[in-house]
C-alpha cells in the first residue's frame, strides 16, 4: 500500500514531498512478507492449505515487487512524455 501511494504521488504530484523513504519502506515490508511466506513453505509439519496460501502469497508479493521496481522504467505520462526520475546534484 505504501509503495502504491508513492507511485501515485509521483504520477499525479498531489504532495510536494520526497517519496523515496515511503517507497523504500513499502519495498522493505514486501520483502519481509516474502521472507515470512518462504519460511512458512519450508516448515515441515504444517497444514497443506496453509502452505498453498503461502505459495500464493509468494507469487503475489514477487509480482508486486517486480512491478514497483520496473514501473519507473516504463512510466509514461498522459501527454506522452516519460516520467522523470528526480536527480540530485552534490556540491
Order of alpha helices (4+ residues) and beta strands (2+ residues): alpha-alpha-alpha
